[in-house]
Amino acid sequence: MKEQARIRAILSHRDKWIIWTRHARFRMEQREMTEADVIAILTRAQVTWFEVVVDETVHVEGRDPSGRKLRLVVALRDHVQTLKIITLIAPGDRNWR
């Protein structure tokens, strides 16, 4: 899927910006995850859903370095090389479908 390539391109760009919402930080703390864990998921995960609202929003599913399966909700902004991490969802969470 082209969105996977876009995410990887943004992550590989030296001037990339990753924006972390408070909600994403809260979920990371709950799951004892670091920024490096989230970036690791983004670099090798698979885009499973795509939507255009204000930003282009994608769901990215993958496993963190310890093997836990997670879904990240991310907004893409190619023109400014930005990824906005909105939230992290784990199997069993109310929003996991």
Secondary structure, DSSP 8 states (H G I E B T S, - for coil): -HHHHHHHHHHHSTT-EEEE-HHHHHHHHHTT--HHHHHHHHHH-EEEEEEESSSEEEEEEEE-TT--EEEEEEEEEGGGTEEEEEEEE-TTSTT--
